[in-house]
Amino acid sequence: MRHKRYDCNFGCPVEACVEVIGGKWKGVILFHLLGGTKRFNELMRLMPDVTQRMLTRQLRELEDDQIVNRKIYAEVPPKVEYSLTGFGKTLEPVLHMIQEWGVEYIGQITQIRKERAQEQVESSVLIKE
């Protein structure tokens, strides 16, 4: 999610990158667009947990940063397609590295979160007693 302030004074390069691709959905949107142009409803099907409002918002932010191109066809009903710009395609190695990390460590992250959830359940039971 964007900050209210748009002053472009990033504290470091990592902050700039995270500002562009950070959040729950932007990286996922970009990863799907690596496979080619997608229509809005295709993206909705690929990401069933995202709301229409949130997908629209994230796509607009990516479009504002010139990472994603939005092409509108003059037909009824309107057809809109999203694709990566040349600038957006420069994120491909970053997205692939994130994917590789996820593949390697998804089991460990899942286990850590299960253990934390169990600890929270056990501590709430102790508090009630």
C-alpha positions in Angstrom: 0.0 0.0 0.0 1.3 3.4 -0.9 2.1 6.0 1.6 0.1 9.2 1.6 3.2 11.1 0.8 4.7 10.8 -2.7 8.0 12.6 -2.3 10.2 10.1 -4.1 13.0 10.4 -1.5 13.6 6.7 -0.9 15.9 5.9 2.1 17.6 3.1 0.2 17.4 1.0 -3.0 15.6 -1.8 -1.2 12.9 0.7 0.0 12.4 1.8 -3.7 12.0 -1.8 -4.8 9.6 -2.8 -2.0 7.6 0.4 -2.6 7.0 -0.7 -6.3 6.5 -4.5 -5.8 5.6 -4.7 -2.1 2.4 -5.8 -0.6 0.4 -9.0 -0.7 -0.7 -8.9 -4.4 1.7 -6.9 -6.5 4.4 -9.6 -6.7 1.8 -12.2 -7.5 0.3 -10.0 -10.3 3.7 -9.4 -11.7 4.6 -13.0 -11.6 1.4 -13.9 -13.6 2.2 -11.2 -16.1 5.6 -12.7 -16.7 3.7 -15.4 -18.6 2.2 -12.9 -21.0 -0.7 -10.5 -21.4 -3.7 -11.2 -19.2 -7.2 -9.8 -19.0 -8.6 -8.6 -15.7 -10.8 -11.6 -15.2 -7.9 -14.0 -16.0 -6.0 -12.3 -13.1 -9.0 -12.7 -10.9 -9.2 -16.4 -11.6 -5.5 -16.9 -11.0 -5.8 -15.1 -7.6 -9.1 -16.2 -6.2 -8.5 -14.6 -2.8 -8.0 -11.1 -4.1 -11.0 -8.8 -4.3 -11.9 -6.9 -7.4 -11.3 -3.6 -5.7 -7.9 -4.6 -4.5 -6.8 -6.0 -7.8 -7.9 -2.8 -9.5 -6.0 -0.7 -7.0 -2.8 -2.7 -7.3 -2.9 -2.7 -11.1 -3.4 1.1 -11.1 -0.4 1.6 -8.8 1.7 -0.7 -11.0 0.5 1.3 -14.1 1.3 4.6 -12.4 4.8 3.4 -11.8 5.0 2.3 -15.5 5.5 -1.3 -14.5 2.3 -2.5 -16.1 0.7 -1.4 -19.3 -3.1 -1.2 -19.6 -4.6 -1.5 -23.1 -8.3 -0.8 -23.6 -10.0 -2.0 -26.8 -12.9 0.1 -28.1 -15.6 -2.6 -28.2 -18.7 -3.6 -26.3 -18.2 -4.9 -23.7 -14.9 -3.2 -23.2 -11.9 -5.4 -23.3 -8.9 -4.5 -21.2 -5.5 -6.3 -21.2 -2.6 -5.9 -18.8 1.0 -6.6 -19.7 4.5 -5.8 -18.4 6.2 -2.8 -19.8 9.8 -2.9 -20.8 10.6 -1.4 -17.4 8.4 -3.9 -15.7 10.2 -6.8 -17.4 13.4 -5.7 -15.6 11.8 -7.1 -12.5 11.8 -10.7 -14.0 15.1 -11.8 -12.3 13.9 -10.4 -9.0 10.6 -12.2 -9.2 12.3 -15.5 -10.2 14.6 -15.2 -7.2 11.6 -14.7 -4.9 10.0 -17.7 -6.4 13.1 -19.9 -5.9 13.3 -18.7 -2.3 9.7 -19.6 -1.8 10.0 -23.0 -3.3 13.0 -23.8 -1.1 11.6 -22.4 2.1 7.8 -22.8 1.9 7.9 -25.8 4.2 10.0 -24.1 6.8 7.8 -21.0 6.8 4.7 -23.1 7.0 6.1 -25.0 10.0 7.1 -21.9 11.8 3.7 -20.4 11.4 1.9 -23.6 12.5 4.1 -23.7 15.7 3.4 -20.0 16.4 -0.3 -20.5 16.0 -0.2 -23.5 18.3 1.7 -21.5 20.9 -0.9 -18.7 20.7 -3.7 -21.2 21.2 -1.9 -22.8 24.2 -1.2 -19.4 25.8 -4.8 -18.3 25.4 -6.0 -21.5 27.0 -3.6 -20.9 30.0 -4.9 -17.3 30.3 -8.6 -18.5 30.4 -7.8 -21.0 33.2 
